[in-house]
Amino acid sequence: MIDFQTILDNITHPNAAKKTILEWAQDFNVSEKEMNTFIQERVKAGELVISKKGKVMDPHEFGLFKGPIFINSKGHGYVNVEGLDEDIFISASYIKNAMHKDIVQVQVAQDHGEKFAQVVQIIERATTTMVGTITLTKRGWEFFPVDVKLQRRYPISVSKQIKVKSLDMVIAKITSYKPLKFALSDVLGSSKTIGMDIMALLIEHKVPIDFSSATLEEMKSINETIVLEPGRVDYRDEYVVTIDGEDAKDLDDAISLKEEGNNIRLFVHIADVSYYVQENSAVDKDAF
């Protein structure tokens, strides 16, 4: 069995001799075809390069580095490279069509004495679908992503088999990265529905929205009958009002007032979630 990892380690070793594909194949007693297939795959993966003279070399010798790119709201990127102390800064004008969290290969070079870096290859796409609002315009259907880095309208194709209305929140599949184009994949519902904005962000950031089977089973065992314990007081018969905002998603803070002679006592009620949700339980893990 061919140990390709050992071959890769030898080629990228700091003291490795510069050899052709044929020479490396002879060194490891494998066919030139097998070695060529392996090396071409590693070139696409950003782990090797072939020089103009046909020598197989470490990309770092050409100022080439590989890693995930993190793009900020201004469009600039930072590439995290394993082994480097600092991220590589990429100006928005040199990012090309890379998207947030894509695995990219970048080249660090000098231009009139100034150091700069640019994306030269997209190795792996991190995003294949996006969430956003769909709108029917005079130009046809258009898609407006929830991603703040892509806040403009993009063309989107819609199959006749999918029922969709203008201003629906949808999931769209990316069909082209340059230029960016989409195809409608799924309809979540009206963007005006309460809570749809939160749902859209959860799906966009790949946060699980379904409870695990363990949590659903655990919830069946929760006793809904409240048993008073020492140190706890039942205030359910008091006039208690929430102080959470109108658009709050969890109502867990409240107050109540009680006259005591010439004084008024203020009671502050805070939900004791940890009493019902035990640490490391299925519900706790799903919530985390």
Backbone bond lengths (Angstrom), bond angles and torsions (degrees), N, CA, C in turn:
res aa  C-N    CA-C-N  psi(-1)  N-CA   C-N-CA  omega(-1)  CA-C   N-CA-C  phi
1 M - - - 1.471 - - 1.532 109.72 -
2 I 1.322 115.92 134.05 1.459 121.06 -177.25 1.529 110.09 -79.59
3 D 1.333 116.29 125.33 1.463 121.62 178.22 1.525 108.54 -92.13
4 F 1.326 115.84 87.60 1.458 120.07 -175.44 1.529 111.99 -68.90
5 Q 1.344 117.53 -27.15 1.464 119.47 178.63 1.524 110.18 -64.65
6 T 1.326 116.52 -38.95 1.469 120.62 177.19 1.526 110.31 -64.70
7 I 1.332 115.94 -39.41 1.474 120.30 177.89 1.521 109.88 -61.78
8 L 1.348 116.17 -45.74 1.473 120.96 -179.95 1.523 110.38 -62.16
9 D 1.324 117.33 -43.40 1.467 121.62 179.66 1.529 110.94 -61.80
10 N 1.326 117.03 -37.97 1.464 120.86 179.06 1.523 111.71 -68.24
11 I 1.329 116.48 -43.25 1.468 120.31 -178.19 1.522 111.18 -64.98
12 T 1.338 117.04 -38.68 1.463 121.24 -175.64 1.523 113.21 -92.22
13 H 1.324 117.74 3.48 1.464 120.47 178.09 1.531 109.34 -63.97
14 P 1.337 118.27 138.45 1.475 121.03 -177.34 1.525 114.26 -54.12
15 N 1.321 116.71 -30.56 1.476 119.88 -177.79 1.532 112.73 -101.23
16 A 1.324 117.21 12.90 1.465 120.44 -176.83 1.531 111.31 -68.33
17 A 1.322 114.93 142.64 1.465 120.05 175.54 1.526 109.26 -74.35
18 K 1.334 115.59 151.65 1.461 120.43 179.63 1.524 108.64 -85.44
19 K 1.343 115.58 113.58 1.455 119.93 -175.38 1.524 111.35 -129.98
20 T 1.333 115.03 160.33 1.459 121.03 177.08 1.533 109.60 -83.17
21 I 1.321 115.16 173.20 1.466 120.13 177.52 1.525 110.67 -60.40
22 L 1.331 116.09 -43.02 1.465 120.70 179.34 1.525 111.03 -61.20
23 E 1.315 116.98 -43.55 1.469 120.98 -178.36 1.531 111.32 -65.09
24 W 1.333 116.86 -39.48 1.473 120.05 177.77 1.538 109.86 -67.91
25 A 1.317 116.61 -36.52 1.471 120.30 178.50 1.533 110.00 -63.31
26 Q 1.325 116.49 -41.42 1.466 120.67 179.53 1.525 111.29 -67.85
27 D 1.332 116.42 -36.90 1.469 120.19 -179.91 1.526 111.88 -63.18
28 F 1.340 115.70 -36.43 1.464 119.67 -176.25 1.532 112.50 -104.71
29 N 1.316 115.60 9.54 1.463 120.85 175.18 1.535 112.54 55.73
30 V 1.331 115.34 46.38 1.467 120.71 174.21 1.519 107.85 -124.03
31 S 1.311 116.62 163.59 1.463 119.65 -179.02 1.524 110.63 -70.22
32 E 1.317 115.01 151.71 1.469 119.73 178.59 1.531 110.48 -61.20
33 K 1.337 117.64 -35.24 1.461 122.14 179.97 1.528 111.05 -63.27
34 E 1.343 115.95 -45.96 1.464 120.00 179.71 1.527 111.02 -64.19
35 M 1.324 116.34 -42.94 1.454 120.47 -179.80 1.527 110.67 -65.90
36 N 1.319 117.17 -39.89 1.460 120.94 179.56 1.534 110.62 -63.72
37 T 1.337 116.29 -43.24 1.468 120.53 178.88 1.524 110.46 -60.72
38 F 1.328 116.42 -45.80 1.464 121.38 -179.62 1.523 111.14 -62.23
39 I 1.323 117.08 -48.56 1.458 120.78 -176.12 1.533 111.31 -66.88
40 Q 1.320 118.60 -39.74 1.463 120.91 178.50 1.528 110.69 -63.17
41 E 1.338 116.40 -36.92 1.468 120.61 176.88 1.527 110.20 -64.69
42 R 1.343 116.56 -40.19 1.466 120.23 -179.79 1.525 111.25 -71.36
43 V 1.332 116.57 -29.92 1.468 120.13 175.37 1.521 109.87 -65.05
44 K 1.337 116.51 -44.99 1.471 120.89 178.02 1.521 111.54 -63.54
45 A 1.346 115.73 -30.58 1.463 120.50 -179.52 1.525 112.30 -83.59
46 G 1.344 116.22 -0.20 1.463 120.20 177.82 1.516 114.10 77.39
47 E 1.339 117.70 19.00 1.464 121.38 -176.52 1.523 113.05 -103.68
48 L 1.327 117.14 -13.82 1.459 121.95 177.39 1.523 109.47 -143.84
49 V 1.322 116.55 161.15 1.463 121.78 172.26 1.526 108.04 -136.87
50 I 1.311 115.56 156.28 1.466 120.88 175.63 1.524 107.37 -115.15
51 S 1.319 115.87 122.00 1.460 120.34 -177.36 1.528 110.86 -72.19
52 K 1.327 116.20 171.49 1.462 121.18 178.86 1.524 111.66 -62.34
53 K 1.325 116.45 -23.44 1.467 120.86 179.07 1.528 111.49 -90.87
54 G 1.355 116.14 5.73 1.456 119.76 177.28 1.515 114.95 83.69
55 K 1.332 116.75 11.42 1.450 120.28 179.52 1.544 110.06 -85.49
56 V 1.343 115.97 138.06 1.463 121.47 178.29 1.518 108.23 -87.53
57 M 1.348 116.89 123.97 1.464 119.68 -171.59 1.534 112.13 -138.00
58 D 1.311 113.61 166.08 1.463 121.83 175.88 1.533 108.16 -73.94
59 P 1.346 118.95 130.82 1.474 121.66 -179.06 1.520 113.74 -57.58
60 H 1.341 118.03 -29.20 1.460 121.09 -178.02 1.527 111.72 -61.62
61 E 1.339 116.88 -26.15 1.461 120.24 178.63 1.526 111.91 -68.43
62 F 1.314 116.63 -17.49 1.470 121.92 178.21 1.531 110.96 -107.32
63 G 1.333 116.58 11.49 1.470 119.96 -178.89 1.513 112.47 73.64
64 L 1.333 116.60 23.37 1.461 121.64 -178.96 1.532 110.18 -101.14
65 F 1.345 115.08 132.81 1.460 120.68 -178.43 1.526 109.88 -135.90
66 K 1.334 114.45 151.51 1.461 120.43 -176.21 1.523 110.61 -121.47
67 G 1.353 116.21 141.50 1.459 119.89 176.44 1.516 111.56 172.31
68 P 1.330 116.84 173.35 1.468 120.31 177.49 1.521 110.66 -75.46
69 I 1.327 116.29 141.88 1.458 120.92 178.92 1.523 109.59 -104.19
70 F 1.313 115.62 133.71 1.457 121.77 179.14 1.526 107.69 -114.09
71 I 1.322 115.51 116.54 1.467 121.22 -173.65 1.523 109.65 -103.93
72 N 1.343 116.12 129.13 1.466 120.01 -179.62 1.524 111.21 -87.94
73 S 1.330 116.13 178.98 1.467 121.40 -175.32 1.532 112.87 -65.26
74 K 1.334 118.01 -18.47 1.464 121.71 178.57 1.532 111.88 -88.76
75 G 1.335 116.22 -4.29 1.460 119.80 177.61 1.510 114.75 94.27
76 H 1.338 117.61 -3.30 1.460 120.61 178.01 1.532 109.21 -82.60
77 G 1.339 115.82 154.18 1.446 119.33 -176.98 1.515 113.71 -124.20
78 Y 1.320 115.09 157.90 1.462 122.48 176.19 1.520 107.30 -132.58
79 V 1.321 116.52 123.74 1.459 121.38 -178.29 1.522 109.42 -102.58
80 N 1.330 115.18 123.51 1.459 121.19 179.40 1.526 109.33 -90.83
81 V 1.320 116.14 113.11 1.466 121.73 -177.19 1.526 109.22 -109.65
82 E 1.312 115.83 125.60 1.456 120.64 179.03 1.534 109.81 -61.59
83 G 1.330 115.71 128.68 1.461 120.16 179.26 1.516 114.16 99.13
84 L 1.352 117.35 -16.56 1.467 120.64 177.97 1.527 109.62 -95.91
85 D 1.325 116.10 142.31 1.468 120.45 -178.33 1.524 112.42 -72.29
86 E 1.335 116.44 -30.67 1.464 120.24 -177.64 1.522 110.52 -126.00
87 D 1.346 115.31 150.82 1.459 120.46 175.32 1.529 109.70 -68.55
88 I 1.322 115.69 153.73 1.467 121.33 177.81 1.532 108.52 -91.52
89 F 1.325 116.69 122.40 1.462 121.62 -179.47 1.523 110.33 -80.79
90 I 1.336 115.94 133.41 1.470 121.90 177.22 1.524 108.12 -122.82
91 S 1.311 116.80 117.91 1.465 120.37 176.67 1.529 110.17 -64.66
92 A 1.318 116.63 149.44 1.469 121.49 -177.17 1.520 112.44 -54.31
93 S 1.313 117.27 -32.17 1.472 121.00 -178.08 1.525 112.61 -73.99
94 Y 1.340 117.49 -11.07 1.465 120.84 -178.82 1.528 112.92 -114.34
95 I 1.324 116.56 10.43 1.459 120.14 -178.94 1.527 111.84 -83.10
96 K 1.338 115.62 -20.55 1.464 121.29 -177.45 1.531 109.69 60.71
97 N 1.323 118.40 -130.65 1.464 119.72 -177.49 1.528 112.56 -105.51
98 A 1.337 116.43 23.27 1.465 120.07 176.28 1.520 109.81 -68.64
99 M 1.334 115.77 148.92 1.452 121.43 178.78 1.523 109.62 -121.50
100 H 1.319 115.33 163.24 1.462 122.89 -176.33 1.531 111.54 -50.58
101 K 1.327 115.94 127.72 1.467 125.80 177.02 1.534 114.62 73.90
102 D 1.332 117.79 5.85 1.465 119.24 172.41 1.525 109.20 -61.98
103 I 1.334 116.64 149.80 1.460 120.66 170.92 1.519 106.22 -87.41
104 V 1.325 116.58 121.20 1.464 120.52 -174.22 1.523 110.92 -128.13
105 Q 1.329 113.92 162.87 1.462 120.47 170.15 1.522 106.51 -112.65
106 V 1.319 115.63 128.59 1.465 120.07 -178.69 1.517 109.42 -120.24
107 Q 1.320 114.90 154.00 1.463 120.00 177.74 1.515 109.24 -117.90
108 V 1.314 115.47 128.24 1.464 121.75 177.51 1.523 107.56 -98.24
109 A 1.333 116.45 125.82 1.470 120.66 -176.30 1.529 110.42 -141.55
110 Q 1.333 114.68 178.27 1.461 121.81 178.27 1.524 109.21 -115.36
111 D 1.323 116.04 138.00 1.461 121.04 176.60 1.524 108.08 -134.01
112 H 1.331 116.42 108.61 1.466 122.16 -176.66 1.521 111.07 53.97
113 G 1.336 114.94 42.44 1.460 119.53 176.40 1.516 114.75 85.13
114 E 1.348 117.40 -7.20 1.458 120.19 -179.51 1.528 110.50 -103.94
115 K 1.308 114.60 135.52 1.458 121.23 -179.50 1.522 110.23 -81.81
116 F 1.326 117.14 133.73 1.462 121.01 176.18 1.518 109.01 -147.73
117 A 1.317 115.73 165.26 1.466 120.43 -179.39 1.526 109.52 -135.70
118 Q 1.320 115.25 150.37 1.458 120.39 179.03 1.525 110.70 -143.38
119 V 1.320 115.67 151.37 1.457 121.11 176.43 1.520 107.84 -76.08
120 V 1.339 116.54 129.21 1.462 120.38 179.48 1.530 112.05 -113.43
121 Q 1.338 116.32 -16.88 1.463 118.79 -178.05 1.533 110.36 -157.61
122 I 1.328 116.03 136.16 1.464 121.44 171.17 1.522 106.18 -93.17
123 I 1.318 117.19 113.26 1.461 121.19 -176.64 1.522 111.47 -86.35
124 E 1.314 116.38 -42.86 1.472 120.37 -178.39 1.522 110.03 -148.78
125 R 1.316 115.61 129.18 1.460 120.52 179.39 1.533 110.44 -81.28
126 A 1.332 115.62 132.53 1.462 120.43 177.70 1.517 111.29 -88.86
127 T 1.329 115.73 -25.40 1.459 120.42 -175.86 1.518 110.89 -120.33
128 T 1.318 116.32 123.32 1.472 121.10 176.62 1.528 111.11 -118.29
129 T 1.329 116.60 -17.81 1.463 121.09 176.38 1.524 109.09 -134.34
130 M 1.334 115.99 156.86 1.461 121.02 177.83 1.521 109.46 -140.70
131 V 1.322 115.06 159.15 1.464 122.14 179.13 1.520 108.75 -109.83
132 G 1.317 116.44 141.82 1.457 119.66 179.04 1.514 111.90 -177.36
133 T 1.317 115.26 -172.48 1.461 122.27 -178.96 1.518 110.38 -100.79
134 I 1.318 116.01 138.92 1.463 120.70 178.36 1.529 109.13 -107.04
135 T 1.326 115.26 140.03 1.465 120.51 -177.34 1.525 109.80 -137.16
136 L 1.323 115.67 138.79 1.465 120.38 176.24 1.516 109.08 -93.29
137 T 1.343 116.61 118.30 1.458 122.38 -179.06 1.521 109.65 -118.89
138 K 1.315 116.73 -178.94 1.465 121.60 177.53 1.532 110.53 -64.09
139 R 1.331 115.74 -24.23 1.469 120.28 -179.42 1.528 111.54 -87.53
140 G 1.335 116.55 -6.15 1.462 121.29 -177.09 1.514 110.54 115.05
141 W 1.327 116.45 -164.32 1.459 120.50 -179.91 1.527 110.07 -72.95
142 E 1.350 115.76 136.86 1.465 121.08 177.89 1.532 109.41 -131.60
143 F 1.311 114.75 151.06 1.468 122.02 -174.00 1.521 109.69 -118.87
144 F 1.349 115.95 130.54 1.465 121.96 -179.59 1.530 108.13 -118.45
145 P 1.345 118.79 102.63 1.471 121.77 -175.91 1.525 113.07 -66.30
146 V 1.330 115.81 153.34 1.466 120.15 175.33 1.534 110.28 -79.17
147 D 1.327 117.38 -17.49 1.464 122.21 178.57 1.527 109.28 -61.41
148 V 1.349 116.31 120.05 1.472 120.47 -175.90 1.522 112.17 -65.10
149 K 1.328 117.63 -17.66 1.470 120.21 -179.70 1.524 111.71 -83.27
150 L 1.328 116.57 -7.33 1.473 120.64 -178.08 1.530 110.53 -130.45
151 Q 1.316 115.77 45.39 1.458 120.80 -174.06 1.528 112.56 -81.59
152 R 1.306 115.66 70.89 1.465 121.48 170.26 1.524 107.75 -157.07
153 R 1.322 117.27 174.47 1.464 121.24 -175.14 1.536 110.86 -90.48
154 Y 1.332 114.63 140.80 1.459 121.22 -179.72 1.523 109.57 -127.72
155 P 1.323 117.88 148.82 1.473 119.94 177.32 1.524 111.00 -66.10
156 I 1.323 116.20 143.23 1.463 121.06 179.73 1.527 108.99 -141.86
157 S 1.315 115.84 133.28 1.467 119.97 177.86 1.525 108.63 -89.46
158 V 1.340 115.52 141.36 1.466 121.21 -176.95 1.527 109.35 -125.94
159 S 1.322 116.20 122.45 1.462 121.05 177.75 1.522 110.04 -71.44
160 K 1.322 116.15 143.65 1.469 120.69 179.06 1.528 111.76 -65.62
161 Q 1.334 116.58 -18.94 1.464 120.44 -178.74 1.530 112.23 -78.47
162 I 1.332 117.23 -14.38 1.467 120.77 -178.88 1.522 109.85 -100.52
163 K 1.329 116.56 124.37 1.461 121.50 177.86 1.522 109.44 -86.64
164 V 1.307 116.01 118.95 1.451 121.25 -178.00 1.519 110.05 -142.52
165 K 1.322 116.48 147.66 1.475 122.12 178.51 1.515 109.13 -119.22
166 S 1.302 115.00 155.89 1.455 120.79 177.41 1.527 109.51 -59.37
167 L 1.333 116.31 137.89 1.469 125.58 -178.68 1.527 113.01 75.90
168 D 1.335 117.18 14.69 1.463 119.92 171.58 1.529 109.26 -74.65
169 M 1.330 115.48 149.42 1.461 120.74 172.34 1.524 106.74 -89.25
170 V 1.325 116.70 129.17 1.461 119.90 -172.78 1.525 111.77 -135.49
171 I 1.319 114.66 165.51 1.462 121.89 169.80 1.526 106.87 -105.65
172 A 1.310 117.07 127.07 1.463 121.86 -177.15 1.526 110.71 -118.87
173 K 1.315 115.82 138.00 1.461 121.87 177.47 1.527 109.17 -91.30
174 I 1.319 116.39 135.22 1.463 120.79 178.46 1.524 108.49 -77.47
175 T 1.322 116.29 121.18 1.469 121.14 179.18 1.524 111.98 -103.59
176 S 1.327 116.40 -17.07 1.462 121.07 177.91 1.524 108.07 -152.69
177 Y 1.337 115.96 135.53 1.462 120.20 179.04 1.529 111.56 -96.24
178 K 1.330 116.62 -20.83 1.456 120.36 179.02 1.521 110.00 -146.78
179 P 1.363 115.73 100.23 1.464 127.91 -3.76 1.526 110.84 -74.45
180 L 1.329 116.21 163.22 1.457 121.06 -177.59 1.525 110.23 -73.26
181 K 1.352 115.56 119.95 1.460 121.86 178.61 1.524 109.46 -134.72
182 F 1.341 115.31 156.61 1.452 120.06 -174.67 1.526 111.89 -133.60
183 A 1.344 114.30 162.44 1.462 122.07 171.30 1.528 106.27 -131.49
184 L 1.314 116.45 136.18 1.455 120.62 -178.81 1.525 110.51 -64.97
185 S 1.327 115.69 128.65 1.455 121.27 -178.25 1.530 112.38 -108.31
186 D 1.355 116.71 -45.45 1.459 120.10 -176.75 1.521 109.58 -154.84
187 V 1.322 116.24 152.18 1.465 122.40 179.56 1.520 108.79 -109.19
188 L 1.345 116.83 124.61 1.463 121.47 -179.81 1.522 112.13 -88.07
189 G 1.344 116.49 -30.68 1.459 121.17 -178.80 1.510 109.91 137.08
190 S 1.324 115.80 -176.63 1.456 120.33 -178.91 1.517 111.20 -64.49
191 S 1.337 116.41 136.18 1.460 121.21 179.07 1.525 111.43 -67.78
192 K 1.349 116.55 -14.61 1.468 121.28 -179.68 1.528 112.23 -86.56
193 T 1.333 117.09 -8.05 1.461 120.62 179.15 1.521 110.41 -65.71
194 I 1.329 117.04 135.66 1.460 121.23 -179.99 1.521 109.85 -60.21
195 G 1.316 116.05 130.20 1.460 121.69 179.08 1.512 114.16 88.52
196 M 1.334 118.00 -7.40 1.462 120.35 -178.86 1.521 111.51 -66.30
197 D 1.333 117.10 -32.47 1.462 119.94 178.73 1.525 111.37 -63.71
198 I 1.341 115.40 -39.57 1.465 119.28 178.16 1.533 110.49 -68.42
199 M 1.341 115.09 -43.69 1.465 120.16 178.60 1.524 110.69 -58.03
200 A 1.328 116.80 -42.48 1.461 121.38 -179.10 1.528 111.30 -61.92
201 L 1.331 116.81 -43.13 1.461 120.68 -179.16 1.526 111.41 -68.09
202 L 1.342 116.31 -37.46 1.462 119.65 178.14 1.527 111.04 -62.20
203 I 1.326 116.03 -45.57 1.465 120.43 -179.81 1.526 110.44 -68.04
204 E 1.331 117.11 -40.94 1.461 121.68 -179.57 1.525 111.12 -59.33
205 H 1.336 116.23 -39.53 1.471 120.47 -177.46 1.529 112.32 -96.36
206 K 1.357 114.58 14.55 1.471 121.35 174.32 1.522 113.11 58.05
207 V 1.334 115.60 36.43 1.465 120.85 174.77 1.529 107.79 -86.18
208 P 1.329 118.53 127.05 1.469 120.41 -179.51 1.527 111.59 -55.74
209 I 1.322 117.01 132.54 1.463 120.74 -178.86 1.522 112.16 -110.01
210 D 1.325 117.16 -5.13 1.464 121.36 178.75 1.528 109.34 -107.96
211 F 1.338 116.01 137.77 1.454 120.11 177.59 1.528 109.76 -72.96
212 S 1.325 115.48 147.74 1.457 119.98 178.44 1.524 109.94 -71.31
213 S 1.323 116.13 159.52 1.470 120.63 178.79 1.521 110.53 -62.23
214 A 1.354 116.54 -32.28 1.465 120.48 178.92 1.522 111.21 -64.88
215 T 1.338 116.32 -39.22 1.462 120.48 178.78 1.522 111.17 -68.37
216 L 1.324 116.72 -44.18 1.463 120.30 179.47 1.525 111.07 -60.72
217 E 1.320 116.37 -37.88 1.466 120.65 178.82 1.528 110.49 -70.96
218 E 1.334 115.57 -39.05 1.465 120.15 -179.76 1.523 111.67 -65.99
219 M 1.317 116.45 -35.64 1.465 120.65 -178.99 1.523 112.09 -64.81
220 K 1.332 116.87 -26.82 1.464 120.79 179.09 1.528 111.55 -65.67
221 S 1.339 115.16 -26.61 1.461 119.47 -176.40 1.525 113.14 -90.03
222 I 1.340 116.78 -3.65 1.465 119.44 -179.94 1.528 109.97 -72.09
223 N 1.313 116.61 125.61 1.472 122.34 -179.54 1.522 109.22 -81.08
224 E 1.336 117.31 115.66 1.461 121.38 -178.81 1.528 112.13 -81.17
225 T 1.314 117.38 -8.11 1.463 120.76 176.21 1.522 109.23 -82.01
226 I 1.331 116.02 122.84 1.457 120.78 -177.70 1.521 109.95 -83.20
227 V 1.326 115.03 122.90 1.463 121.59 178.26 1.523 107.88 -107.62
228 L 1.352 115.80 118.21 1.464 119.19 -179.27 1.516 110.45 -70.32
229 E 1.320 115.31 134.54 1.449 121.70 178.12 1.523 108.71 -116.83
230 P 1.323 118.51 160.62 1.470 121.32 178.57 1.525 110.91 -52.74
231 G 1.339 116.09 132.09 1.452 121.06 179.96 1.510 113.83 92.20
232 R 1.325 117.73 -6.16 1.469 121.64 -179.95 1.526 110.18 -111.95
233 V 1.341 116.34 141.87 1.467 122.75 -178.27 1.518 109.24 -123.84
234 D 1.316 116.60 140.48 1.467 122.51 179.97 1.524 109.35 -89.86
235 Y 1.323 117.28 116.34 1.468 122.66 -179.00 1.531 111.69 -110.04
236 R 1.304 117.41 14.06 1.463 119.37 -174.64 1.524 113.69 -66.92
237 D 1.311 117.80 -19.81 1.454 120.28 177.98 1.520 112.40 -89.79
238 E 1.344 116.76 -4.09 1.465 121.13 178.21 1.535 109.73 -87.03
239 Y 1.328 115.90 162.01 1.466 120.94 178.50 1.531 107.32 -85.91
240 V 1.302 116.02 95.55 1.466 122.81 -176.39 1.526 109.08 -109.61
241 V 1.340 116.15 132.24 1.475 119.98 179.88 1.526 109.63 -123.77
242 T 1.314 115.44 145.29 1.462 119.92 178.74 1.524 110.47 -74.92
243 I 1.312 115.98 150.47 1.470 120.60 174.56 1.526 110.50 -111.34
244 D 1.338 116.21 7.92 1.466 120.04 175.43 1.522 109.49 -74.31
245 G 1.306 116.25 152.04 1.466 121.73 -176.88 1.519 113.10 -66.32
246 E 1.329 114.70 166.61 1.462 121.36 -177.52 1.524 112.13 -61.49
247 D 1.328 116.25 -32.25 1.469 119.78 -177.96 1.531 112.16 -99.61
248 A 1.335 117.43 14.67 1.465 120.72 179.91 1.522 110.48 -66.31
249 K 1.323 115.98 143.36 1.465 121.16 -179.60 1.527 112.17 -93.67
250 D 1.336 116.61 -20.14 1.465 119.75 177.37 1.528 108.48 -133.60
251 L 1.306 116.60 121.79 1.461 122.15 -178.98 1.525 108.14 -95.20
252 D 1.325 116.32 93.14 1.467 120.00 -175.16 1.522 114.04 -126.69
253 D 1.333 117.62 7.19 1.469 121.57 176.57 1.521 108.85 -128.32
254 A 1.346 116.43 133.39 1.470 120.03 -177.78 1.518 110.29 -151.26
255 I 1.331 115.15 166.36 1.472 121.05 177.14 1.520 109.66 -136.70
256 S 1.321 115.79 160.91 1.462 121.81 171.27 1.527 107.56 -147.22
257 L 1.330 116.35 157.35 1.466 122.42 -178.48 1.520 109.92 -122.33
258 K 1.328 116.16 146.81 1.462 120.45 178.44 1.527 109.97 -144.61
259 E 1.352 115.22 127.70 1.460 119.87 178.72 1.523 109.73 -74.10
260 E 1.329 115.56 132.94 1.460 121.84 176.40 1.521 107.67 -133.81
261 G 1.362 115.59 88.05 1.464 120.56 -175.32 1.513 110.50 68.48
262 N 1.304 116.43 -123.17 1.478 120.78 178.33 1.530 111.93 -90.34
263 N 1.282 116.00 3.16 1.468 120.38 -177.98 1.527 111.52 -112.13
264 I 1.300 114.54 161.90 1.463 120.77 174.45 1.518 107.99 -123.62
265 R 1.322 115.60 124.26 1.469 120.39 179.74 1.533 109.51 -93.95
266 L 1.309 115.55 131.23 1.466 121.93 177.86 1.527 108.87 -97.93
267 F 1.316 116.06 125.49 1.459 121.85 175.57 1.529 108.59 -105.31
268 V 1.300 116.70 131.62 1.464 122.16 176.71 1.527 108.07 -109.69
269 H 1.327 116.09 123.02 1.466 121.25 -176.73 1.533 109.38 -111.80
270 I 1.313 115.75 122.37 1.464 121.66 179.54 1.524 108.68 -121.97
271 A 1.311 116.09 127.51 1.464 120.28 -177.66 1.527 110.76 -59.66
272 D 1.324 116.20 131.05 1.459 122.50 179.31 1.535 108.35 -96.92
273 V 1.327 115.46 76.28 1.461 120.56 -174.82 1.528 111.36 -61.94
274 S 1.331 116.66 -37.33 1.463 120.06 -176.53 1.527 112.90 -63.79
275 Y 1.350 116.70 -18.36 1.467 119.84 178.04 1.525 110.44 -69.38
276 Y 1.342 115.92 -35.13 1.466 120.82 -176.96 1.524 112.43 -96.94
277 V 1.324 116.07 -30.29 1.464 120.38 -179.40 1.521 108.86 -108.19
278 Q 1.306 116.17 105.33 1.454 121.43 -177.68 1.530 110.93 -78.75
279 E 1.328 115.83 146.32 1.464 121.37 -179.69 1.531 110.76 -61.14
280 N 1.348 114.61 136.29 1.484 123.80 -179.85 1.520 113.66 69.36
281 S 1.347 117.39 10.02 1.462 119.59 174.05 1.525 108.14 -75.23
282 A 1.339 116.49 169.53 1.480 120.29 -180.00 1.520 110.58 -61.59
283 V 1.339 117.37 -40.38 1.472 121.21 179.41 1.538 109.70 -63.58
284 D 1.342 116.33 -43.22 1.468 121.25 -179.96 1.530 110.82 -61.75
285 K 1.333 116.77 -42.79 1.467 120.73 -179.41 1.524 112.17 -67.09
286 D 1.343 116.95 -39.37 1.457 120.38 177.67 1.533 110.78 -65.64
287 A 1.343 115.54 -40.11 1.463 119.70 -179.93 1.511 111.46 -66.20
288 F 1.332 116.34 -35.45 1.469 121.15 -179.81 1.526 110.33 -70.26
